[in-house]
């Protein structure tokens, strides 16, 4: 049975993920699936729920730059590029960086870089703060289906196989975040 949480239960939702659970939670535009990026078993369960090939990788979100910074190979990022990215955060902007050795291979999939976002969506940021670190964030939907835009749709997609669901409002974005390459500015997903 899926545990349901509200914003008053953020510590319990974060504990569920620390214990290896997969949680659906609201982001800027859609519900996401999250787990501890360093827990391979949780990550494999998340990909099984999504029915998604593991080579695709996922992005990580944090409540502030300090939560995503350990995943960036800072030596490979010019200071002016880092400053430009930081001006866009917090916000609905996902940037791909050269990844540090701290990024688990399963998180990046077949990609050389790592996609990161410092979210401005308060429920998602509060969840990251309660967890104490960056979280996996991938749309809450089986591969090929539209992303869930409500707690009910997320619950319907995954049923009791989902460990937890944070029922809180979505942000005001109409579409998932744009993904850009931090070094080149190229748009990867619009």
N, CA, C and O atoms as a DFTB+ gen file, in Angstrom:
760 C
 N C O
     1  1       0.843      -1.181       0.000
     2  2       0.000       0.000       0.000
     3  2       0.892       1.250       0.000
     4  3       1.892       1.317       0.714
     5  1       0.514       2.208      -0.797
     6  2       1.284       3.444      -0.926
     7  2       1.010       4.359       0.263
     8  3      -0.143       4.660       0.570
     9  1       2.079       4.800       0.931
    10  2       1.939       5.771       2.022
    11  2       1.672       7.141       1.418
    12  3       2.334       7.544       0.462
    13  1       0.702       7.856       1.977
    14  2       0.387       9.203       1.474
    15  2       0.858      10.219       2.500
    16  3       0.642      10.068       3.702
    17  1       1.505      11.256       1.991
    18  2       2.053      12.312       2.836
    19  2       1.515      13.666       2.387
    20  3       1.145      13.847       1.227
    21  1       1.478      14.610       3.318
    22  2       1.184      16.002       3.010
    23  2       2.436      16.807       3.356
    24  3       3.431      16.247       3.815
    25  1       2.383      18.109       3.137
    26  2       3.527      18.955       3.463
    27  2       3.841      18.918       4.955
    28  3       4.971      19.195       5.357
    29  1       2.851      18.578       5.780
    30  2       3.087      18.453       7.223
    31  2       3.890      17.192       7.565
    32  3       4.399      17.053       8.677
    33  1       3.995      16.277       6.594
    34  2       4.672      14.988       6.821
    35  2       6.000      14.874       6.073
    36  3       6.445      13.765       5.776
    37  1       6.635      15.998       5.768
    38  2       7.849      15.945       4.942
    39  2       8.954      15.095       5.561
    40  3       9.667      14.392       4.844
    41  1       9.103      15.150       6.871
    42  2      10.149      14.346       7.508
    43  2       9.894      12.857       7.291
    44  3      10.834      12.096       7.062
    45  1       8.645      12.440       7.360
    46  2       8.322      11.027       7.135
    47  2       8.539      10.643       5.671
    48  3       9.010       9.543       5.382
    49  1       8.194      11.550       4.742
    50  2       8.421      11.281       3.316
    51  2       9.917      11.153       3.034
    52  3      10.340      10.268       2.291
    53  1      10.718      12.043       3.633
    54  2      12.172      11.979       3.455
    55  2      12.735      10.698       4.062
    56  3      13.630      10.080       3.487
    57  1      12.212      10.296       5.226
    58  2      12.672       9.061       5.868
    59  2      12.375       7.852       4.984
    60  3      13.182       6.925       4.909
    61  1      11.230       7.858       4.320
    62  2      10.878       6.773       3.412
    63  2      11.950       6.641       2.328
    64  3      12.356       5.530       1.988
    65  1      12.410       7.774       1.784
    66  2      13.456       7.714       0.747
    67  2      14.810       7.326       1.333
    68  3      15.568       6.593       0.697
    69  1      15.121       7.802       2.522
    70  2      16.382       7.390       3.164
    71  2      16.397       5.885       3.405
    72  3      17.460       5.263       3.399
    73  1      15.213       5.295       3.619
    74  2      15.100       3.857       3.845
    75  2      14.990       3.057       2.544
    76  3      14.716       1.858       2.577
    77  1      15.204       3.718       1.398
    78  2      15.205       3.017       0.122
    79  2      13.901       3.055      -0.640
    80  3      13.736       2.320      -1.614
    81  1      12.964       3.899      -0.217
    82  2      11.676       3.975      -0.892
    83  2      11.694       4.892      -2.098
    84  3      12.575       5.737      -2.250
    85  1      10.690       4.703      -2.957
    86  2      10.459       5.549      -4.126
    87  2       9.211       6.378      -3.848
    88  3       8.164       5.845      -3.480
    89  1       9.337       7.687      -4.028
    90  2       8.274       8.633      -3.694
    91  2       7.868       9.426      -4.923
    92  3       8.728       9.905      -5.663
    93  1       6.566       9.573      -5.152
    94  2       6.060      10.507      -6.161
    95  2       5.814      11.837      -5.455
    96  3       5.253      11.874      -4.360
    97  1       6.241      12.932      -6.092
    98  2       6.113      14.252      -5.471
    99  2       5.943      15.311      -6.550
   100  3       6.362      15.110      -7.690
   101  1       5.325      16.448      -6.194
   102  2       5.083      17.494      -7.188
   103  2       6.346      18.308      -7.469
   104  3       7.160      18.558      -6.580
   105  1       6.483      18.715      -8.737
   106  2       7.562      19.610      -9.138
   107  2       6.942      20.839      -9.799
   108  3       5.754      21.108      -9.626
   109  1       7.735      21.571     -10.541
   110  2       7.268      22.814     -11.163
   111  2       6.080      22.603     -12.101
   112  3       5.184      23.445     -12.167
   113  1       6.072      21.470     -12.834
   114  2       5.039      21.262     -13.850
   115  2       4.330      19.918     -13.758
   116  3       3.154      19.814     -14.106
   117  1       5.026      18.895     -13.297
   118  2       4.469      17.542     -13.277
   119  2       4.871      16.853     -11.978
   120  3       5.740      17.336     -11.252
   121  1       4.239      15.733     -11.696
   122  2       4.701      14.908     -10.590
   123  2       5.975      14.191     -11.019
   124  3       6.110      13.763     -12.166
   125  1       6.901      14.069     -10.083
   126  2       8.134      13.356     -10.330
   127  2       8.210      12.122      -9.457
   128  3       7.494      11.992      -8.465
   129  1       9.097      11.216      -9.850
   130  2       9.454      10.081      -9.003
   131  2      10.833      10.366      -8.452
   132  3      11.732      10.786      -9.182
   133  1      10.998      10.136      -7.158
   134  2      12.277      10.409      -6.541
   135  2      12.720       9.294      -5.629
   136  3      11.922       8.500      -5.131
   137  1      14.031       9.265      -5.429
   138  2      14.642       8.339      -4.490
   139  2      16.035       8.873      -4.169
   140  3      16.473       9.877      -4.730
   141  1      16.705       8.202      -3.280
   142  2      18.082       8.526      -2.943
   143  2      18.957       8.147      -4.139
   144  3      18.991       6.975      -4.515
   145  1      19.670       9.106      -4.749
   146  2      20.467       8.773      -5.924
   147  2      21.617       7.812      -5.644
   148  3      22.177       7.234      -6.575
   149  1      21.975       7.635      -4.378
   150  2      23.089       6.749      -4.033
   151  2      22.635       5.350      -3.629
   152  3      23.458       4.514      -3.257
   153  1      21.329       5.093      -3.700
   154  2      20.783       3.785      -3.330
   155  2      20.422       3.034      -4.614
   156  3      19.370       3.278      -5.206
   157  1      21.292       2.127      -5.036
   158  2      21.082       1.412      -6.298
   159  2      19.780       0.618      -6.296
   160  3      19.072       0.610      -7.303
   161  1      19.451      -0.039      -5.207
   162  2      18.216      -0.840      -5.167
   163  2      16.992       0.048      -5.361
   164  3      16.076      -0.321      -6.097
   165  1      16.961       1.211      -4.713
   166  2      15.837       2.141      -4.881
   167  2      15.786       2.641      -6.316
   168  3      14.712       2.742      -6.909
   169  1      16.945       2.953      -6.868
   170  2      17.012       3.445      -8.233
   171  2      16.491       2.393      -9.215
   172  3      15.745       2.719     -10.139
   173  1      16.879       1.147      -9.018
   174  2      16.398       0.080      -9.903
   175  2      14.883      -0.095      -9.788
   176  3      14.215      -0.372     -10.784
   177  1      14.341       0.064      -8.584
   178  2      12.887      -0.025      -8.412
   179  2      12.188       1.116      -9.144
   180  3      11.146       0.916      -9.768
   181  1      12.772       2.325      -9.063
   182  2      12.206       3.481      -9.751
   183  2      12.159       3.221     -11.259
   184  3      11.141       3.487     -11.899
   185  1      13.251       2.705     -11.830
   186  2      13.280       2.438     -13.269
   187  2      12.320       1.312     -13.637
   188  3      11.742       1.327     -14.724
   189  1      12.142       0.341     -12.751
   190  2      11.165      -0.726     -13.017
   191  2       9.748      -0.146     -13.027
   192  3       8.929      -0.534     -13.860
   193  1       9.455       0.779     -12.110
   194  2       8.138       1.428     -12.108
   195  2       7.899       2.176     -13.416
   196  3       6.815       2.108     -13.996
   197  1       8.922       2.885     -13.867
   198  2       8.794       3.667     -15.105
   199  2       8.858       2.809     -16.362
   200  3       8.454       3.254     -17.436
   201  1       9.363       1.572     -16.237
   202  2       9.583       0.699     -17.401
   203  2      10.479       1.422     -18.404
   204  3      10.211       1.448     -19.606
   205  1      11.541       2.001     -17.875
   206  2      12.433       2.845     -18.664
   207  2      13.810       2.194     -18.762
   208  3      14.291       1.622     -17.784
   209  1      14.452       2.272     -19.929
   210  2      15.790       1.704     -20.055
   211  2      16.786       2.427     -19.144
   212  3      16.775       3.656     -19.091
   213  1      17.636       1.703     -18.434
   214  2      18.557       2.329     -17.490
   215  2      19.624       3.202     -18.137
   216  3      20.288       3.974     -17.445
   217  1      19.799       3.093     -19.450
   218  2      20.805       3.920     -20.116
   219  2      20.385       5.382     -20.224
   220  3      21.215       6.239     -20.528
   221  1      19.102       5.683     -19.980
   222  2      18.619       7.045     -20.172
   223  2      19.068       8.015     -19.080
   224  3      19.167       9.215     -19.334
   225  1      19.332       7.535     -17.905
   226  2      19.741       8.433     -16.832
   227  2      18.594       9.315     -16.364
   228  3      17.512       9.317     -16.950
   229  1      18.852      10.063     -15.296
   230  2      17.850      10.957     -14.712
   231  2      18.545      12.237     -14.255
   232  3      19.773      12.323     -14.227
   233  1      17.743      13.210     -13.904
   234  2      18.309      14.428     -13.345
   235  2      18.151      14.413     -11.830
   236  3      17.366      13.648     -11.270
   237  1      18.918      15.279     -11.192
   238  2      18.836      15.451      -9.746
   239  2      18.376      16.872      -9.462
   240  3      18.751      17.812     -10.162
   241  1      17.551      17.016      -8.416
   242  2      17.149      18.355      -7.976
   243  2      17.643      18.579      -6.553
   244  3      17.799      17.645      -5.767
   245  1      17.879      19.837      -6.257
   246  2      18.270      20.223      -4.915
   247  2      17.524      21.479      -4.500
   248  3      16.918      22.164      -5.324
   249  1      17.581      21.765      -3.203
   250  2      16.935      22.956      -2.658
   251  2      17.821      24.181      -2.807
   252  3      17.335      25.312      -2.791
   253  1      19.123      23.955      -2.951
   254  2      20.066      25.060      -3.094
   255  2      21.308      24.540      -3.812
   256  3      21.458      23.337      -4.027
   257  1      22.189      25.456      -4.175
   258  2      23.380      25.072      -4.934
   259  2      24.254      24.089      -4.160
   260  3      24.857      23.197      -4.756
   261  1      24.326      24.242      -2.858
   262  2      25.174      23.349      -2.056
   263  2      24.749      21.885      -2.216
   264  3      25.590      20.994      -2.106
   265  1      23.466      21.620      -2.473
   266  2      23.009      20.233      -2.622
   267  2      23.398      19.626      -3.970
   268  3      23.546      18.407      -4.067
   269  1      23.566      20.443      -5.011
   270  2      23.919      19.899      -6.326
   271  2      25.409      20.043      -6.637
   272  3      25.932      19.324      -7.489
   273  1      26.087      20.951      -5.966
   274  2      27.500      21.227      -6.249
   275  2      28.396      19.986      -6.212
   276  3      29.276      19.871      -7.065
   277  1      28.222      19.048      -5.270
   278  2      29.125      17.886      -5.235
   279  2      29.086      17.027      -6.500
   280  3      30.004      16.241      -6.735
   281  1      28.046      17.163      -7.312
   282  2      27.889      16.343      -8.507
   283  2      28.541      16.973      -9.743
   284  3      28.585      16.344     -10.800
   285  1      29.042      18.192      -9.627
   286  2      29.629      18.933     -10.743
   287  2      31.153      18.828     -10.696
   288  3      31.764      19.010      -9.642
   289  1      31.754      18.535     -11.838
   290  2      33.207      18.601     -11.962
   291  2      33.550      20.080     -12.143
   292  3      33.650      20.572     -13.267
   293  1      33.728      20.777     -11.027
   294  2      33.921      22.229     -11.060
   295  2      35.173      22.630     -11.833
   296  3      35.213      23.720     -12.403
   297  1      36.190      21.782     -11.866
   298  2      37.415      22.107     -12.603
   299  2      37.166      22.195     -14.109
   300  3      37.942      22.825     -14.828
   301  1      36.092      21.568     -14.589
   302  2      35.780      21.551     -16.018
   303  2      34.766      22.628     -16.410
   304  3      34.359      22.700     -17.570
   305  1      34.358      23.463     -15.454
   306  2      33.329      24.475     -15.721
   307  2      33.922      25.869     -15.517
   308  3      34.309      26.216     -14.402
   309  1      33.998      26.676     -16.587
   310  2      34.501      28.038     -16.424
   311  2      33.642      28.826     -15.419
   312  3      32.429      28.639     -15.326
   313  1      34.309      29.701     -14.681
   314  2      33.625      30.471     -13.632
   315  2      32.452      31.264     -14.185
   316  3      31.417      31.367     -13.527
   317  1      32.595      31.834     -15.393
   318  2      31.501      32.636     -15.954
   319  2      30.301      31.770     -16.315
   320  3      29.160      32.224     -16.234
   321  1      30.554      30.520     -16.716
   322  2      29.449      29.595     -17.003
   323  2      28.725      29.259     -15.705
   324  3      27.495      29.280     -15.655
   325  1      29.470      28.954     -14.674
   326  2      28.863      28.629     -13.388
   327  2      28.053      29.817     -12.864
   328  3      26.960      29.634     -12.327
   329  1      28.579      31.019     -13.016
   330  2      27.852      32.215     -12.565
   331  2      26.552      32.390     -13.337
   332  3      25.527      32.740     -12.752
   333  1      26.581      32.151     -14.644
   334  2      25.366      32.278     -15.461
   335  2      24.305      31.277     -15.012
   336  3      23.131      31.624     -14.877
   337  1      24.721      30.042     -14.786
   338  2      23.781      29.022     -14.332
   339  2      23.206      29.405     -12.973
   340  3      21.998      29.311     -12.757
   341  1      24.059      29.830     -12.072
   342  2      23.593      30.174     -10.729
   343  2      22.602      31.342     -10.754
   344  3      21.738      31.426      -9.881
   345  1      22.709      32.240     -11.732
   346  2      21.733      33.330     -11.855
   347  2      20.344      32.809     -12.222
   348  3      19.337      33.446     -11.913
   349  1      20.291      31.644     -12.886
   350  2      18.993      31.079     -13.292
   351  2      18.341      30.270     -12.180
   352  3      17.176      29.886     -12.291
   353  1      19.079      30.011     -11.113
   354  2      18.593      29.190     -10.010
   355  2      18.348      30.028      -8.778
   356  3      19.022      31.043      -8.598
   357  1      17.408      29.651      -7.912
   358  2      16.449      28.557      -8.146
   359  2      15.458      28.933      -9.241
   360  3      15.075      30.093      -9.389
   361  1      15.063      27.939      -9.989
   362  2      14.128      28.159     -11.083
   363  2      13.932      26.904     -11.898
   364  3      14.583      25.889     -11.652
   365  1      13.023      26.968     -12.883
   366  2      12.686      25.785     -13.677
   367  2      13.678      25.550     -14.814
   368  3      13.283      25.353     -15.963
   369  1      14.979      25.572     -14.478
   370  2      16.029      25.409     -15.474
   371  2      16.930      24.253     -15.062
   372  3      17.505      24.248     -13.974
   373  1      17.040      23.274     -15.957
   374  2      17.902      22.121     -15.725
   375  2      19.116      22.270     -16.628
   376  3      18.990      22.528     -17.825
   377  1      20.292      22.104     -16.036
   378  2      21.553      22.263     -16.759
   379  2      22.351      20.968     -16.686
   380  3      22.400      20.310     -15.647
   381  1      22.974      20.615     -17.804
   382  2      23.846      19.446     -17.843
   383  2      25.284      19.922     -17.658
   384  3      25.771      20.799     -18.372
   385  1      25.939      19.317     -16.680
   386  2      27.325      19.647     -16.336
   387  2      28.222      18.442     -16.551
   388  3      27.749      17.306     -16.579
   389  1      29.536      18.692     -16.705
   390  2      30.467      17.578     -16.575
   391  2      30.312      17.018     -15.157
   392  3      30.243      17.774     -14.188
   393  1      30.260      15.709     -15.047
   394  2      29.960      15.131     -13.738
   395  2      31.210      14.815     -12.934
   396  3      32.264      14.472     -13.469
   397  1      31.045      14.944     -11.642
   398  2      32.126      14.611     -10.721
   399  2      32.101      13.109     -10.446
   400  3      31.134      12.432     -10.795
   401  1      33.158      12.585      -9.823
   402  2      33.164      11.161      -9.464
   403  2      32.070      10.796      -8.454
   404  3      31.806       9.613      -8.238
   405  1      31.441      11.780      -7.843
   406  2      30.381      11.525      -6.850
   407  2      29.081      11.032      -7.499
   408  3      28.230      10.461      -6.818
   409  1      28.925      11.251      -8.813
   410  2      27.695      10.846      -9.502
   411  2      27.732       9.337      -9.739
   412  3      28.623       8.844     -10.431
   413  1      26.775       8.596      -9.174
   414  2      26.727       7.158      -9.462
   415  2      26.481       6.924     -10.961
   416  3      25.698       7.638     -11.588
   417  1      27.151       5.928     -11.515
   418  2      26.992       5.642     -12.946
   419  2      25.539       5.416     -13.319
   420  3      25.110       5.826     -14.398
   421  1      24.771       4.769     -12.445
   422  2      23.376       4.473     -12.777
   423  2      22.548       5.748     -12.899
   424  3      21.563       5.755     -13.638
   425  1      22.902       6.814     -12.211
   426  2      22.151       8.070     -12.296
   427  2      22.359       8.710     -13.666
   428  3      21.405       9.204     -14.266
   429  1      23.593       8.707     -14.168
   430  2      23.898       9.334     -15.452
   431  2      23.523       8.451     -16.636
   432  3      23.364       8.953     -17.748
   433  1      23.380       7.164     -16.422
   434  2      23.070       6.265     -17.535
   435  2      24.202       6.268     -18.536
   436  3      25.366       6.167     -18.149
   437  1      23.889       6.381     -19.812
   438  2      24.906       6.365     -20.868
   439  2      25.473       7.757     -21.141
   440  3      26.229       7.935     -22.096
   441  1      25.123       8.737     -20.322
   442  2      25.527      10.123     -20.566
   443  2      26.833      10.465     -19.849
   444  3      27.109       9.974     -18.755
   445  1      27.625      11.318     -20.493
   446  2      28.890      11.751     -19.893
   447  2      28.665      12.787     -18.801
   448  3      29.471      12.905     -17.879
   449  1      27.570      13.539     -18.902
   450  2      27.298      14.602     -17.943
   451  2      26.208      14.232     -16.962
   452  3      25.697      13.112     -16.954
   453  1      25.865      15.212     -16.129
   454  2      24.786      15.049     -15.146
   455  2      23.855      16.254     -15.239
   456  3      24.309      17.398     -15.267
   457  1      22.549      15.988     -15.286
   458  2      21.539      17.043     -15.349
   459  2      21.125      17.414     -13.932
   460  3      20.762      16.554     -13.130
   461  1      21.186      18.720     -13.636
   462  2      20.918      19.214     -12.287
   463  2      19.981      20.421     -12.336
   464  3      19.999      21.204     -13.285
   465  1      19.161      20.551     -11.286
   466  2      18.287      21.722     -11.149
   467  2      18.193      22.093      -9.677
   468  3      18.046      21.229      -8.812
   469  1      18.281      23.381      -9.407
   470  2      17.944      23.897      -8.082
   471  2      16.521      24.419      -8.227
   472  3      16.278      25.435      -8.877
   473  1      15.599      23.712      -7.618
   474  2      14.186      23.993      -7.819
   475  2      13.715      25.207      -7.027
   476  3      14.136      25.444      -5.895
   477  1      12.831      25.961      -7.661
   478  2      12.173      27.076      -6.976
   479  2      10.790      26.656      -6.484
   480  3      10.089      27.436      -5.840
   481  1      10.400      25.410      -6.795
   482  2       9.089      24.922      -6.361
   483  2       9.181      24.537      -4.889
   484  3       9.858      23.571      -4.535
   485  1       8.504      25.289      -4.040
   486  2       8.711      25.150      -2.599
   487  2       8.436      23.749      -2.059
   488  3       9.226      23.271      -1.245
   489  1       7.355      23.051      -2.464
   490  2       7.186      21.686      -1.936
   491  2       8.359      20.759      -2.289
   492  3       8.795      19.976      -1.445
   493  1       8.871      20.839      -3.515
   494  2      10.002      19.993      -3.905
   495  2      11.272      20.418      -3.165
   496  3      12.049      19.571      -2.724
   497  1      11.482      21.737      -3.030
   498  2      12.655      22.224      -2.296
   499  2      12.581      21.803      -0.828
   500  3      13.585      21.395      -0.243
   501  1      11.399      21.901      -0.243
   502  2      11.228      21.501       1.162
   503  2      11.503      20.007       1.332
   504  3      12.061      19.592       2.348
   505  1      11.117      19.202       0.348
   506  2      11.396      17.764       0.397
   507  2      12.912      17.526       0.358
   508  3      13.430      16.695       1.105
   509  1      13.617      18.253      -0.512
   510  2      15.086      18.123      -0.572
   511  2      15.719      18.545       0.751
   512  3      16.658      17.905       1.223
   513  1      15.208      19.617       1.349
   514  2      15.748      20.055       2.645
   515  2      15.493      18.995       3.711
   516  3      16.375      18.712       4.522
   517  1      14.302      18.409       3.721
   518  2      13.988      17.373       4.714
   519  2      14.864      16.143       4.490
   520  3      15.290      15.501       5.450
   521  1      15.134      15.813       3.231
   522  2      15.988      14.671       2.901
   523  2      17.449      14.984       3.232
   524  3      18.216      14.094       3.601
   525  1      17.815      16.236       3.099
   526  2      19.170      16.658       3.430
   527  2      20.155      16.572       2.286
   528  3      21.364      16.682       2.493
   529  1      19.645      16.375       1.068
   530  2      20.526      16.224      -0.092
   531  2      19.686      16.306      -1.366
   532  3      18.459      16.395      -1.321
   533  1      20.388      16.272      -2.504
   534  2      19.704      16.239      -3.798
   535  2      18.980      14.904      -3.969
   536  3      19.371      13.883      -3.402
   537  1      17.917      14.945      -4.763
   538  2      17.078      13.774      -5.023
   539  2      16.995      13.483      -6.509
   540  3      17.136      14.384      -7.335
   541  1      16.767      12.226      -6.845
   542  2      16.410      11.869      -8.209
   543  2      15.077      12.539      -8.529
   544  3      14.172      12.588      -7.696
   545  1      14.978      13.053      -9.751
   546  2      13.721      13.630     -10.215
   547  2      13.512      13.219     -11.664
   548  3      14.219      13.673     -12.563
   549  1      12.539      12.358     -11.871
   550  2      12.152      11.944     -13.215
   551  2      10.635      11.905     -13.246
   552  3      10.001      11.601     -12.236
   553  1      10.053      12.207     -14.383
   554  2       8.597      12.334     -14.445
   555  2       7.897      11.066     -13.969
   556  3       8.347       9.952     -14.234
   557  1       6.790      11.261     -13.261
   558  2       6.016      10.144     -12.704
   559  2       5.052       9.630     -13.761
   560  3       3.903      10.062     -13.848
   561  1       5.550       8.701     -14.557
   562  2       4.743       8.070     -15.592
   563  2       5.481       6.845     -16.101
   564  3       6.711       6.821     -16.115
   565  1       4.735       5.824     -16.521
   566  2       5.401       4.729     -17.224
   567  2       5.961       5.275     -18.542
   568  3       5.364       6.161     -19.154
   569  1       7.089       4.753     -18.968
   570  2       7.754       5.201     -20.195
   571  2       6.757       5.245     -21.347
   572  3       6.071       4.261     -21.621
   573  1       6.683       6.387     -22.016
   574  2       5.785       6.543     -23.161
   575  2       4.421       7.102     -22.822
   576  3       3.662       7.443     -23.730
   577  1       4.079       7.209     -21.540
   578  2       2.788       7.772     -21.120
   579  2       2.980       9.241     -20.739
   580  3       4.102       9.648     -20.438
   581  1       1.911      10.046     -20.744
   582  2       2.053      11.446     -20.345
   583  2       2.429      11.556     -18.860
   584  3       1.976      10.752     -18.046
   585  1       3.252      12.542     -18.511
   586  2       3.607      12.728     -17.100
   587  2       2.365      13.018     -16.251
   588  3       1.444      13.705     -16.693
   589  1       2.357      12.491     -15.041
   590  2       1.252      12.734     -14.106
   591  2       1.241      14.210     -13.704
   592  3       2.282      14.780     -13.375
   593  1       0.067      14.815     -13.734
   594  2      -0.077      16.207     -13.304
   595  2      -0.941      16.307     -12.045
   596  3      -1.382      17.392     -11.667
   597  1      -1.174      15.160     -11.402
   598  2      -1.897      15.164     -10.124
   599  2      -1.473      13.934      -9.330
   600  3      -0.939      12.967      -9.874
   601  1      -1.728      14.001      -8.027
   602  2      -1.421      12.865      -7.163
   603  2      -2.237      11.649      -7.579
   604  3      -1.746      10.521      -7.535
   605  1      -3.480      11.877      -7.980
   606  2      -4.356      10.763      -8.359
   607  2      -3.840      10.037      -9.590
   608  3      -3.861       8.807      -9.647
   609  1      -3.373      10.802     -10.582
   610  2      -2.842      10.166     -11.796
   611  2      -1.573       9.389     -11.460
   612  3      -1.396       8.266     -11.933
   613  1      -0.688       9.970     -10.650
   614  2       0.537       9.272     -10.250
   615  2       0.186       7.972      -9.533
   616  3       0.775       6.930      -9.819
   617  1      -0.759       8.023      -8.613
   618  2      -1.169       6.822      -7.882
   619  2      -1.779       5.798      -8.835
   620  3      -1.549       4.597      -8.693
   621  1      -2.551       6.272      -9.798
   622  2      -3.169       5.367     -10.763
   623  2      -2.157       4.669     -11.655
   624  3      -2.334       3.503     -12.006
   625  1      -1.102       5.375     -12.022
   626  2      -0.064       4.774     -12.864
   627  2       0.645       3.617     -12.168
   628  3       0.930       2.594     -12.792
   629  1       0.929       3.774     -10.886
   630  2       1.822       2.829     -10.218
   631  2       1.160       1.961      -9.158
   632  3       1.726       0.946      -8.751
   633  1      -0.028       2.343      -8.705
   634  2      -0.743       1.546      -7.714
   635  2       0.084       1.301      -6.464
   636  3       0.889       2.149      -6.079
   637  1      -0.105       0.149      -5.823
   638  2       0.578      -0.129      -4.561
   639  2       2.077      -0.390      -4.717
   640  3       2.780      -0.509      -3.713
   641  1       2.585      -0.482      -5.954
   642  2       4.024      -0.677      -6.147
   643  2       4.813       0.581      -5.771
   644  3       6.014       0.509      -5.513
   645  1       4.136       1.731      -5.740
   646  2       4.767       2.987      -5.344
   647  2       4.812       3.038      -3.822
   648  3       3.800       2.794      -3.166
   649  1       5.977       3.353      -3.252
   650  2       6.117       3.348      -1.795
   651  2       5.430       4.529      -1.128
   652  3       4.829       4.379      -0.064
   653  1       5.517       5.709      -1.748
   654  2       4.953       6.891      -1.117
   655  2       4.548       7.938      -2.127
   656  3       5.019       7.947      -3.264
   657  1       3.662       8.824      -1.690
   658  2       3.120       9.878      -2.540
   659  2       2.974      11.132      -1.697
   660  3       2.269      11.135      -0.688
   661  1       3.650      12.205      -2.120
   662  2       3.507      13.497      -1.456
   663  2       2.424      14.267      -2.191
   664  3       2.616      14.696      -3.329
   665  1       1.289      14.439      -1.536
   666  2       0.142      15.122      -2.133
   667  2       0.245      16.602      -1.791
   668  3      -0.100      17.031      -0.690
   669  1       0.729      17.371      -2.765
   670  2       0.913      18.817      -2.591
   671  2       0.749      19.455      -3.968
   672  3       0.765      18.755      -4.981
   673  1       0.593      20.777      -4.014
   674  2       0.341      21.434      -5.302
   675  2       1.544      21.393      -6.245
   676  3       2.700      21.423      -5.823
   677  1       1.218      21.323      -7.551
   678  2       2.236      21.494      -8.580
   679  2       2.615      22.964      -8.651
   680  3       1.908      23.828      -8.131
   681  1       3.743      23.236      -9.303
   682  2       4.123      24.609      -9.601
   683  2       3.296      25.150     -10.758
   684  3       2.367      24.494     -11.230
   685  1       3.637      26.340     -11.207
   686  2       2.822      26.996     -12.231
   687  2       3.374      26.861     -13.644
   688  3       2.916      27.558     -14.550
   689  1       4.350      25.979     -13.851
   690  2       4.898      25.773     -15.190
   691  2       3.983      24.848     -15.989
   692  3       3.447      23.880     -15.450
   693  1       3.807      25.149     -17.272
   694  2       2.946      24.342     -18.132
   695  2       3.654      23.087     -18.636
   696  3       3.008      22.096     -18.976
   697  1       4.997      23.134     -18.681
   698  2       5.767      22.007     -19.224
   699  2       6.960      21.724     -18.331
   700  3       7.400      22.598     -17.584
   701  1       7.496      20.488     -18.403
   702  2       8.723      20.195     -17.657
   703  2       9.843      21.162     -18.045
   704  3       9.798      21.790     -19.103
   705  1      10.832      21.268     -17.183
   706  2      11.898      22.253     -17.372
   707  2      12.677      22.029     -18.665
   708  3      12.853      20.902     -19.127
   709  1      13.132      23.136     -19.226
   710  2      14.055      23.086     -20.354
   711  2      15.382      22.530     -19.840
   712  3      15.826      22.881     -18.747
   713  1      16.008      21.665     -20.628
   714  2      17.316      21.118     -20.269
   715  2      18.331      21.666     -21.262
   716  3      18.174      21.533     -22.476
   717  1      19.384      22.290     -20.714
   718  2      20.431      22.875     -21.551
   719  2      21.796      22.367     -21.119
   720  3      22.011      22.019     -19.958
   721  1      22.705      22.331     -22.069
   722  2      24.094      22.016     -21.775
   723  2      24.738      23.266     -21.190
   724  3      24.732      24.319     -21.826
   725  1      25.291      23.162     -19.991
   726  2      25.853      24.328     -19.321
   727  2      27.041      24.898     -20.083
   728  3      27.219      26.116     -20.113
   729  1      27.852      24.056     -20.693
   730  2      29.062      24.536     -21.359
   731  2      28.792      25.166     -22.714
   732  3      29.450      26.138     -23.085
   733  1      27.828      24.625     -23.462
   734  2      27.580      25.124     -24.822
   735  2      26.316      25.958     -24.930
   736  3      26.159      26.718     -25.885
   737  1      25.401      25.827     -23.957
   738  2      24.110      26.502     -24.053
   739  2      23.110      25.784     -24.925
   740  3      21.961      26.214     -25.020
   741  1      23.519      24.684     -25.574
   742  2      22.617      23.949     -26.462
   743  2      21.408      23.436     -25.695
   744  3      21.526      22.949     -24.571
   745  1      20.242      23.554     -26.326
   746  2      19.009      23.057     -25.715
   747  2      18.901      21.555     -26.010
   748  3      18.906      21.133     -27.166
   749  1      18.804      20.770     -24.948
   750  2      18.688      19.312     -25.063
   751  2      17.218      18.907     -25.061
   752  3      16.816      18.005     -25.796
   753  1      16.417      19.579     -24.228
   754  2      14.965      19.360     -24.206
   755  2      14.310      20.719     -24.047
   756  3      14.636      21.476     -23.132
   757  1      13.385      21.021     -24.945
   758  2      12.698      22.317     -24.842
   759  2      11.300      22.153     -24.300
   760  3      10.578      23.138     -24.147
